[in-house]
Amino acid sequence: MKTLPKNWITEGLIDFEYKKYQLLAYLQANEKEFQAVKIYPALGDLIAHHRTLSEIQSGKTLLSNLFPKALIGIDFQKAQLQYEKKINDGKVMEEIAQITEFALPKLKNQIEEGKAIYDFVEEQVEFEPVGILPIYTREGYILLTQERQNEVHAFRYKSNFLQLAGEKFRSITLWLVGVFQKSLVNTLEKMKMELIREIKELPNPATWRFHSQNCLPLEETLLPVGKRLLLRSVSE
């Protein structure tokens, strides 16, 4: 997937026409991803770029921090590197303001498109426990199935807390532990029991069925949506 550097607006040639071309090429690449119903990482990347430009426009982020700097020396007493700004020109600031004004609505429109695709995917999936849920649900399995497919992808998950800026956030880590073949005999409950036998550190795991009524990309769409649904269920 074509990406846009984090500080694209202040990197390289700072010219409105050039940056406009750079942005439109990036948006066109994202559009192809969305047409293939691939939500991530495109949607998350778009949101990050929109947030950065919004903060620049509102003055919350200092542009001087985004410009490349040249190393000019070392302050040995303070044990610090000394840098000099490479750019400090009013014309450049005008170009950036013009680029920002052009880019923000374009990014917002594509974010809305990505969110609409996400909502469609979330509405057509089914997410439910397999068997009885234990009290402890911070670790367990997801059995991912898709309509008209016999393959069942079994993922193990673990929920952790992250501390950022003094606040705690719950995160989910997923990793593939097996691929089963679904049949009248080999049910999801049987697969759960097989996982319990093979991975003995989870004797009574929370296990969820995540089923998509449509055949959709696994890594770019179903897993990110599944992680969010799981995060919502585990946090309750």
Disulfide bonds with the S-S distance in Angstrom:
none
